[in-house]
Amino acid sequence: MGLSDSFYGNSRRKAYILINLKNNKSVNMKKIFLIIAVSAVLLSCKKSWLDVSPKGTLSEAQVAENPDGLVNAAYAYLGNDHYTTPWSLWPYGNVRSGDAYKGGRDEADIQQFHFGEIFINQRSDLGTLDGMWFQFYVAISRVNSALANLNAKTDTEFPAKKQRIAEMRFLRAHWYFNLKIMWKYVPYIDENVNSNDYGNISNRELTNDQLWEKIATDLQFAVDNLPASQTQIGRPSKIAAQAYLAKTKLYQAYEQDEQHNVTKINADKLNQVVTLCDAVIASSYSLEPDFANNFINGSYENGRESIFAVQFSKDDGTMFGRLNYGDVLSAPQGIGCCDFQKPSQNLANAYKTGVDGLPMFSTFNNADLDANVNTVDPRLDHTVAMPGHIWKYDPNTVYQVSWNRSPDVYGTFASQKENVKRSEYTQLGPFYANTKNKILLRLADVLLWKAEALIELGRHNDALSLINQVRTRAKNSTSLLKLSNGNFESNYKIETYQPGVNCTWTQDFARQALRWERRLEFAMEGNRFFDLVRWGVADTYLNNYFSVEKTKRTYLKDAKFTKNRDEYLPIPYQQIQFSHNLYKQNPGYTQ
Amino acid sequence: MNIYSRLKKRKMRRLLFLVSFFLLATIANAQQRTISGTVTNKTDNLPLAGATVTSPKLSVATNADGKFSLSANTGETLTITYIGMRTQSVKVGNESEITIQMEPGVVEGDQVVVVGYQTQRKADLTGAVTVVDMDDINKLPNNNPIQALQGRIPGMIVYTDGSPSGSNVNVQIRGVGSINGNAPLYVIDGVATFSGMHELNPNDIESIQVLKDAAAATIYGARAASGVIIITTKKAKRGVTSVTANARGSYSWYGTKMQVLDAEGYGRAVWQASANDGSPLSKYLIYKFDYGRDANNNYTLNRILLPEFVDTTTRTMRTANTNWFNEISQPAYSQNYDVSLSRGTDKGGSVFSLDYLHNQGIVRTTDFKRMTARINSDYKLINDKLWIGENFSVSRTQEVQDPGVLNPALQALPVIPVHTIDGIGWGGPFGGMNDRQNPARIIADNKQNHYTFIRLFGNAFADLEIFKNLHARTSVGLDYGNFDKRDMQLSYVSGYLNNPDNKVTMSHFTTSQVIWTNTLNYKSDWLKHSLDAIAGHEIVKYNGMDFGASRMGFASEHIDYMYLNAGTGLKDNYGGASETRLMSYFGKVNYVFDRRYLASATLRYDGSSRFGKNNQFALFPAFSVGWRLNNEDFIKDNFDFISDLKFRYGWGVTGNQENIDATANRTLYATNYSGGDPTWRTPDGTAYDLNGMGSGTLPSGFQLIQRSNDDVRWESMTQSNFGIDFGFLNQKIYGSADYFVKTTSDMLVRPAYIGVIGEGGYRWVNGASMKNKGFELLIGYKGLIASTVNFDVTANLGTYRNKVISLPESVVNTYGGNGTTDNILGRPWGSGYGYVADGLFRNADEVANSAEQGAGKGLGRIRYKDLNGDGTIDQKDRTWIFNPNPAYTYGLNINLGYKGFDFMVFLQGVGPVDLNVYDVKSMTDFWSINETGSNKGTRLLEAWSSANTSSSIPALTLTDRNNETRFSTYFIENGAYMKLRNIQLGYTLPSKISSKISAKSLNVYVSGQNLFTIKSKNFTGVDPETPAWGYPIPSMATAGVRLTF
């Protein structure tokens, strides 16, 4: 009740006093008592006058009326990241894998990523790690808020209840999956945890396997409750859930001990991977005819290969658009800024092919790629920008040495997949962002997961056609790389694996072929380091990489991967502190 | 003169009327005769209107010409009092005409001060109240009167900077009051506000009182925790018409600029860093290095080569050697004029004043303009029983603020020219250089982006005498602000930085605070008793609203063109509102017996909309007692050198509700469609393109922004004060001393929280409690030297110690420490936790024989102390290394007067205090821990190297392997300083001369401000008062004239 209400409510009683006294004294006294009366009214002012509602905010009850509101906000977090805490995980999946250099001005430009790159000084108190950790849990908290609200609804109140729950659990699985591959042991919080208990849940409450099971359970629920296709393309379908579950089971199959050594590959899990992949392969998704289509802006987005992608947008009423802010730093300096995430020489060399059209498994790094001499896999020109080659299929834009910010430190390559044509950027401050969707799951991945599972199951012969499907598509992906004079950007030569003709298809060879294929197909897409850890080869692979690469890049001179530590990041010190030392630091890190 | 003393005089006038009537009736009394006289001010010989002349039987007031007449018997004593003047006594002799010359200066006890809804004789005060000597601050060129109080009030620390508006002033009374802000409550003519004292015309101020302890401040309850400053503006003096005018001009300059590397020095530093790392650079940005090895096989730099052009290919920017601090600085001129007209009559009066101020800042393009107008008027009606009036001011301020250019001026590379070779285009970074903006462009493009703020402030009141001594008063106060700004963002090309899209943002906000105060006041003296009681009710309603809109795409960047309507590009807008309310009941009783025993009690009951239903109201009690020993016979008889001696004790509780969200106790969700500006921070939007359309309106939702806490309650402050006021040798020596103990309980805080809670984990909780204990001393000595030179020296000293005394489990991690066993409990509030830097490693033995420091130990690196002795430097080796509280603060004011000359020196200082200088020192002492690649301070050239092993500045390195960014004692310096705040010489022209221009008085003066600073040798920065990137405090020379007609 407002002031005026209480005034009128009480005025009658006061008026009585006023009249009564009026008769006694002079006219002036009327004024006196008017003042007294008004004061008395004030004194009787109700406490409710102090009930002031906050402006422009909603209460829990108001929010609960619109369950899709919290669901939408949970989706929104797929695009809420920033260049020091990118969802694409480029500093963690690419820079740490030997596929990419950090880039930028020099080592000290975002030093924390530099320390990650050389696996030296990777301290638990680095702000980027804490920021990343927090950002994951913010995303999870949005999912859990949406789930708690959905759980409280009946099916009649909200008919889409079950489907939305499935969508949310898909998202939650996605966030925990990424947390898991970065830190291995993380606190697991779902919508049933009382917020007062959050601090009491250790990162070791669940074992490695139990954590994987939590992720798999959410995805299984999604598989069971999502429709085979969604009218709104931004939502995951049953197929997406199956694909993600396959990925989860594949990681789960490589069992690790406490020191991150891969101790066993679980055949049961591998079989589940095969089954799930089969379901996805049988769906309407298929490989794009041209590899490039997965990395082009506009009408190619949400194409036939894209099973689940982060949707970016512009001209949407937000300040600059909901752009891919996580990857802004990797626009070359020639675009504007800032020339981070630069393909390594080693990666470029890996695309060299031999006379047989196959990768040069053992000799690729003996000499650096020379585009005038070597034959290459066409995916090189889709992935790595090289001076003198056109930028992003735009014949009018030639990528040049001068586009590079610090060629003396980080060489002259640039990453193309997350970038767009020069005209398609949106400038914000010094940065250049774009709206191209980021594909999280694409069919090629599913094909190669299945192949990987089959190879580890000893069914490498069954894997051959899957790998060759991917290679065949790569072979056919040259039309956008053709120059106006009829020549191609590079001298392409790529063949499928043909046992007896250009290879002997043993399990070991198949495994090597698969791992190479994954690298060539998914380079710069944020996976590579986690593949290496899954396979249990990160230490040998990376120290081998450093031994050669540091002769070309002096900034790598101190780089060294420490086995049984560097497979995972340190739990952020601040979080350990907030947990009152309940969280246990990962092996190998002192604090 | 303030309204309360006017009240007192009104009563006296009524008395005079009655007495005259009585005299008329007994006209035959022969022994009495009429004495008439004139009261004048001794310093300027001007008549004093409204002085009170009291005989044993009655008292009268002087008229406009300072004249009075009354009946008295020979031998009786007349007492003449006037506020601001020393009380005089005259024995009635045979003369019928007497002249009384009053001397300025106040006998402490006779001063009447405003203490919150009431006035009190200073002698009767039992709280800790400091009265500001306005004469000392009136001539200072501070446009913010609070700035001028720096160093003048013991126990009150004023933190400020040199911005031309003088708006950046933080006041801390008696230590850290609350973590939720230390801003005292300003009560101007009874209207309370927290904001914008620089919008007030200082010449309008009649008096300032600082209420420091709870006994004095509790009457303001929930808003008084950080002290109360009471300001009373000038009122017309009865029967006086006067015009005063002031003019003042100042010239200010940037005293000491930060020393930054020049073009060569920058190259030298980065090369040295790489050489120290074992792989010397041959190229860096546009630098080429020619280096070799000396006889000891150490790398040496022979030569630095720079190209003719920064942009080697396009050749538009000639390689420069720019000193960016020079480029952003300017000598600044300021001027201030004010005129005021005062006219008083028997039935009331009015004061009208105008003020114009224009201050240029020493950062180029910054400036501040202010115009104010005030009208204070009052009238008496109904046989003087009803008194109505108003005090009202309008101010218009306009300011171009520093767009944050000081830090960029350090960071911008010296090789970058200000302009391209055509002299028009902007220089900027090229190639691999940092994306830092050209500081000269930043300020040039910002020069038209001023805000305009209009503030209406004042109150209207009515005061009615209901019965004898009982007054009802009602007052409606208003504080209304209207802010407008147009921000033009111009397109530019500056090296590789560019902005092709121009943009205009127009923003607006209004704030309004309405205060309605109703009081009943009873004041009565009988026999030896004196009673003054007040009861009241007050409501405060605050509303704020803001909105803004922006548009891009303007065909012209002309200042008259760039308005929203003219744009063709993207539009955006925003807006919001807030509201808070406060409802209060209060009462206070002051009692004096025989001018010896004093007592006072206060209760205030405040309800605030900021708090939850369960804890919406809080009670704030206080009491105080005093004993005026100098009125005791045993003092009078035995110690006649004691002219004033009073003991005071007070206890009380005050509250704080400022800076606490209006909705502290609720769970709140919000829609956040856009997610904010994503340029430098993570967007947190709630909209997402679920449909995959790529554009258009997106489905959106809600985010949790705050979790509820049903238990949230008031934070409160309990304070005890022991005080003594003294005066000796007829007040030749005077002063006061106070000791206080102040406990702030349950300070509200929104603690950082464990990451797994995710979004919206913020909640208001009642956190730590802390205690401040302190001592304040004010002492003065005044007199005459050789009967011609007046002097008055006052010194003040304040000190306090602060300690956190309780720390609830829920916030144990919030205030630093190691998160478990070692926390801030028992330590000063704001203490910092970090490593102890134990010098540098100077030889291989030291490196080999010290604890492990992760990847980083090595020659020239900082060695950290292994506090727990486990052989490894890690988080366990941190301890408490920083205490932000100064050991003491002080001020010294010396006034000398000789004939028409007056001379003043004012020194102000801060004793030893820890300063955390990380913000600057990380950029003056290191290449690689902060803003790598940017320009740095010249100290880098003195860093440790194998050729310079005596340096205490760590060796340069390209990457911070030793984690020297960690908070350590390396970044703690002593911030003690003493500044010559003001030195001033004035001259009042003899009245012979001033009267030739019909002036009653004419005074001219010259002065200098901040002319020198003494600071600790340990301090490596520029100014310990603004150790980081605050607006630099200029040195200043001022000349002015004051004229009275």
HADDOCK unambig.tbl for C-alpha pairs under 7 A between the chains (distance, minus, plus):
assign (segid A and resid 32 and name CA) (segid B and resid 466 and name CA) 6.68 0.50 0.50
assign (segid A and resid 39 and name CA) (segid B and resid 518 and name CA) 6.50 0.50 0.50
assign (segid A and resid 43 and name CA) (segid B and resid 537 and name CA) 6.76 0.50 0.50
assign (segid A and resid 50 and name CA) (segid B and resid 581 and name CA) 5.94 0.50 0.50
assign (segid A and resid 50 and name CA) (segid B and resid 582 and name CA) 6.96 0.50 0.50
assign (segid A and resid 50 and name CA) (segid B and resid 608 and name CA) 6.38 0.50 0.50
assign (segid A and resid 50 and name CA) (segid B and resid 609 and name CA) 4.69 0.50 0.50
assign (segid A and resid 51 and name CA) (segid B and resid 609 and name CA) 5.81 0.50 0.50
assign (segid A and resid 52 and name CA) (segid B and resid 579 and name CA) 6.94 0.50 0.50
assign (segid A and resid 52 and name CA) (segid B and resid 580 and name CA) 6.70 0.50 0.50
assign (segid A and resid 52 and name CA) (segid B and resid 609 and name CA) 5.96 0.50 0.50
assign (segid A and resid 54 and name CA) (segid B and resid 578 and name CA) 6.88 0.50 0.50
assign (segid A and resid 54 and name CA) (segid B and resid 663 and name CA) 6.19 0.50 0.50
assign (segid A and resid 55 and name CA) (segid B and resid 577 and name CA) 5.86 0.50 0.50
assign (segid A and resid 55 and name CA) (segid B and resid 578 and name CA) 5.84 0.50 0.50
assign (segid A and resid 56 and name CA) (segid B and resid 576 and name CA) 6.72 0.50 0.50
assign (segid A and resid 57 and name CA) (segid B and resid 668 and name CA) 6.16 0.50 0.50
assign (segid A and resid 57 and name CA) (segid B and resid 669 and name CA) 5.61 0.50 0.50
assign (segid A and resid 57 and name CA) (segid B and resid 670 and name CA) 4.81 0.50 0.50
assign (segid A and resid 58 and name CA) (segid B and resid 668 and name CA) 5.78 0.50 0.50
assign (segid A and resid 58 and name CA) (segid B and resid 669 and name CA) 4.89 0.50 0.50
assign (segid A and resid 58 and name CA) (segid B and resid 670 and name CA) 5.89 0.50 0.50
assign (segid A and resid 59 and name CA) (segid B and resid 667 and name CA) 6.39 0.50 0.50
assign (segid A and resid 59 and name CA) (segid B and resid 668 and name CA) 5.44 0.50 0.50
assign (segid A and resid 59 and name CA) (segid B and resid 669 and name CA) 6.11 0.50 0.50
assign (segid A and resid 60 and name CA) (segid B and resid 667 and name CA) 6.72 0.50 0.50
assign (segid A and resid 60 and name CA) (segid B and resid 668 and name CA) 6.97 0.50 0.50
assign (segid A and resid 69 and name CA) (segid B and resid 700 and name CA) 6.36 0.50 0.50
assign (segid A and resid 69 and name CA) (segid B and resid 701 and name CA) 3.68 0.50 0.50
assign (segid A and resid 69 and name CA) (segid B and resid 702 and name CA) 5.55 0.50 0.50
assign (segid A and resid 70 and name CA) (segid B and resid 701 and name CA) 5.47 0.50 0.50
assign (segid A and resid 70 and name CA) (segid B and resid 702 and name CA) 5.48 0.50 0.50
assign (segid A and resid 72 and name CA) (segid B and resid 686 and name CA) 6.75 0.50 0.50
assign (segid A and resid 72 and name CA) (segid B and resid 687 and name CA) 6.64 0.50 0.50
assign (segid A and resid 72 and name CA) (segid B and resid 688 and name CA) 6.66 0.50 0.50
assign (segid A and resid 72 and name CA) (segid B and resid 699 and name CA) 6.63 0.50 0.50
assign (segid A and resid 72 and name CA) (segid B and resid 700 and name CA) 5.64 0.50 0.50
assign (segid A and resid 72 and name CA) (segid B and resid 701 and name CA) 5.25 0.50 0.50
assign (segid A and resid 73 and name CA) (segid B and resid 686 and name CA) 4.27 0.50 0.50
assign (segid A and resid 73 and name CA) (segid B and resid 687 and name CA) 6.23 0.50 0.50
assign (segid A and resid 73 and name CA) (segid B and resid 700 and name CA) 6.35 0.50 0.50
assign (segid A and resid 73 and name CA) (segid B and resid 701 and name CA) 4.85 0.50 0.50
assign (segid A and resid 73 and name CA) (segid B and resid 702 and name CA) 5.85 0.50 0.50
assign (segid A and resid 73 and name CA) (segid B and resid 703 and name CA) 6.62 0.50 0.50
assign (segid A and resid 75 and name CA) (segid B and resid 688 and name CA) 6.43 0.50 0.50
assign (segid A and resid 76 and name CA) (segid B and resid 685 and name CA) 6.60 0.50 0.50
assign (segid A and resid 76 and name CA) (segid B and resid 686 and name CA) 5.33 0.50 0.50
assign (segid A and resid 76 and name CA) (segid B and resid 687 and name CA) 5.45 0.50 0.50
assign (segid A and resid 76 and name CA) (segid B and resid 688 and name CA) 4.67 0.50 0.50
assign (segid A and resid 80 and name CA) (segid B and resid 682 and name CA) 6.43 0.50 0.50
assign (segid A and resid 80 and name CA) (segid B and resid 683 and name CA) 5.41 0.50 0.50
assign (segid A and resid 80 and name CA) (segid B and resid 684 and name CA) 5.77 0.50 0.50
assign (segid A and resid 80 and name CA) (segid B and resid 685 and name CA) 6.96 0.50 0.50
assign (segid A and resid 81 and name CA) (segid B and resid 682 and name CA) 5.45 0.50 0.50
assign (segid A and resid 81 and name CA) (segid B and resid 683 and name CA) 6.66 0.50 0.50
assign (segid A and resid 82 and name CA) (segid B and resid 681 and name CA) 6.75 0.50 0.50
assign (segid A and resid 82 and name CA) (segid B and resid 682 and name CA) 4.97 0.50 0.50
assign (segid A and resid 105 and name CA) (segid B and resid 432 and name CA) 5.43 0.50 0.50
assign (segid A and resid 107 and name CA) (segid B and resid 959 and name CA) 6.67 0.50 0.50
assign (segid A and resid 108 and name CA) (segid B and resid 928 and name CA) 6.38 0.50 0.50
assign (segid A and resid 108 and name CA) (segid B and resid 932 and name CA) 6.08 0.50 0.50
assign (segid A and resid 108 and name CA) (segid B and resid 958 and name CA) 6.50 0.50 0.50
assign (segid A and resid 108 and name CA) (segid B and resid 959 and name CA) 5.43 0.50 0.50
assign (segid A and resid 109 and name CA) (segid B and resid 932 and name CA) 6.58 0.50 0.50
assign (segid A and resid 121 and name CA) (segid B and resid 855 and name CA) 5.85 0.50 0.50
assign (segid A and resid 121 and name CA) (segid B and resid 961 and name CA) 6.50 0.50 0.50
assign (segid A and resid 134 and name CA) (segid B and resid 755 and name CA) 4.98 0.50 0.50
assign (segid A and resid 134 and name CA) (segid B and resid 756 and name CA) 6.97 0.50 0.50
assign (segid A and resid 134 and name CA) (segid B and resid 758 and name CA) 6.56 0.50 0.50
assign (segid A and resid 137 and name CA) (segid B and resid 755 and name CA) 6.44 0.50 0.50
assign (segid A and resid 137 and name CA) (segid B and resid 756 and name CA) 5.23 0.50 0.50
assign (segid A and resid 137 and name CA) (segid B and resid 757 and name CA) 6.86 0.50 0.50
assign (segid A and resid 137 and name CA) (segid B and resid 758 and name CA) 4.77 0.50 0.50
assign (segid A and resid 138 and name CA) (segid B and resid 758 and name CA) 3.82 0.50 0.50
assign (segid A and resid 138 and name CA) (segid B and resid 759 and name CA) 4.74 0.50 0.50
assign (segid A and resid 141 and name CA) (segid B and resid 757 and name CA) 6.72 0.50 0.50
assign (segid A and resid 141 and name CA) (segid B and resid 758 and name CA) 5.14 0.50 0.50
assign (segid A and resid 141 and name CA) (segid B and resid 759 and name CA) 6.09 0.50 0.50
assign (segid A and resid 198 and name CA) (segid B and resid 756 and name CA) 6.63 0.50 0.50
assign (segid A and resid 198 and name CA) (segid B and resid 757 and name CA) 6.33 0.50 0.50
assign (segid A and resid 199 and name CA) (segid B and resid 754 and name CA) 6.63 0.50 0.50
assign (segid A and resid 232 and name CA) (segid B and resid 690 and name CA) 5.88 0.50 0.50
assign (segid A and resid 232 and name CA) (segid B and resid 691 and name CA) 4.70 0.50 0.50
assign (segid A and resid 233 and name CA) (segid B and resid 690 and name CA) 6.40 0.50 0.50
assign (segid A and resid 233 and name CA) (segid B and resid 691 and name CA) 5.54 0.50 0.50
assign (segid A and resid 233 and name CA) (segid B and resid 692 and name CA) 5.80 0.50 0.50
assign (segid A and resid 234 and name CA) (segid B and resid 689 and name CA) 6.91 0.50 0.50
assign (segid A and resid 234 and name CA) (segid B and resid 690 and name CA) 4.25 0.50 0.50
assign (segid A and resid 234 and name CA) (segid B and resid 691 and name CA) 5.81 0.50 0.50
assign (segid A and resid 234 and name CA) (segid B and resid 692 and name CA) 5.89 0.50 0.50
assign (segid A and resid 235 and name CA) (segid B and resid 690 and name CA) 6.53 0.50 0.50
assign (segid A and resid 311 and name CA) (segid B and resid 689 and name CA) 5.83 0.50 0.50
assign (segid A and resid 311 and name CA) (segid B and resid 692 and name CA) 5.95 0.50 0.50
assign (segid A and resid 312 and name CA) (segid B and resid 689 and name CA) 6.65 0.50 0.50
assign (segid A and resid 312 and name CA) (segid B and resid 694 and name CA) 6.34 0.50 0.50
assign (segid A and resid 313 and name CA) (segid B and resid 689 and name CA) 6.53 0.50 0.50
assign (segid A and resid 313 and name CA) (segid B and resid 694 and name CA) 4.17 0.50 0.50
assign (segid A and resid 313 and name CA) (segid B and resid 695 and name CA) 5.10 0.50 0.50
assign (segid A and resid 314 and name CA) (segid B and resid 694 and name CA) 6.28 0.50 0.50
assign (segid A and resid 314 and name CA) (segid B and resid 695 and name CA) 5.05 0.50 0.50
assign (segid A and resid 315 and name CA) (segid B and resid 695 and name CA) 5.24 0.50 0.50
assign (segid A and resid 315 and name CA) (segid B and resid 696 and name CA) 6.16 0.50 0.50
assign (segid A and resid 316 and name CA) (segid B and resid 695 and name CA) 4.87 0.50 0.50
assign (segid A and resid 316 and name CA) (segid B and resid 696 and name CA) 4.46 0.50 0.50
assign (segid A and resid 316 and name CA) (segid B and resid 697 and name CA) 5.20 0.50 0.50
assign (segid A and resid 316 and name CA) (segid B and resid 698 and name CA) 6.51 0.50 0.50
assign (segid A and resid 317 and name CA) (segid B and resid 697 and name CA) 6.46 0.50 0.50
assign (segid A and resid 318 and name CA) (segid B and resid 673 and name CA) 6.93 0.50 0.50
assign (segid A and resid 318 and name CA) (segid B and resid 674 and name CA) 4.32 0.50 0.50
assign (segid A and resid 319 and name CA) (segid B and resid 674 and name CA) 6.27 0.50 0.50
assign (segid A and resid 319 and name CA) (segid B and resid 677 and name CA) 6.53 0.50 0.50
assign (segid A and resid 336 and name CA) (segid B and resid 496 and name CA) 6.47 0.50 0.50
assign (segid A and resid 405 and name CA) (segid B and resid 431 and name CA) 5.44 0.50 0.50
assign (segid A and resid 405 and name CA) (segid B and resid 432 and name CA) 4.34 0.50 0.50
assign (segid A and resid 406 and name CA) (segid B and resid 432 and name CA) 5.70 0.50 0.50
assign (segid A and resid 428 and name CA) (segid B and resid 679 and name CA) 5.99 0.50 0.50
assign (segid A and resid 429 and name CA) (segid B and resid 679 and name CA) 6.26 0.50 0.50
assign (segid A and resid 430 and name CA) (segid B and resid 435 and name CA) 6.74 0.50 0.50
assign (segid A and resid 430 and name CA) (segid B and resid 497 and name CA) 6.22 0.50 0.50
assign (segid A and resid 575 and name CA) (segid B and resid 754 and name CA) 6.09 0.50 0.50
assign (segid A and resid 575 and name CA) (segid B and resid 755 and name CA) 6.53 0.50 0.50
assign (segid A and resid 577 and name CA) (segid B and resid 819 and name CA) 5.20 0.50 0.50
assign (segid A and resid 578 and name CA) (segid B and resid 754 and name CA) 5.33 0.50 0.50
assign (segid A and resid 578 and name CA) (segid B and resid 813 and name CA) 6.61 0.50 0.50
assign (segid A and resid 578 and name CA) (segid B and resid 819 and name CA) 6.63 0.50 0.50
assign (segid A and resid 579 and name CA) (segid B and resid 754 and name CA) 6.86 0.50 0.50
assign (segid A and resid 580 and name CA) (segid B and resid 819 and name CA) 6.21 0.50 0.50
assign (segid A and resid 580 and name CA) (segid B and resid 820 and name CA) 5.86 0.50 0.50
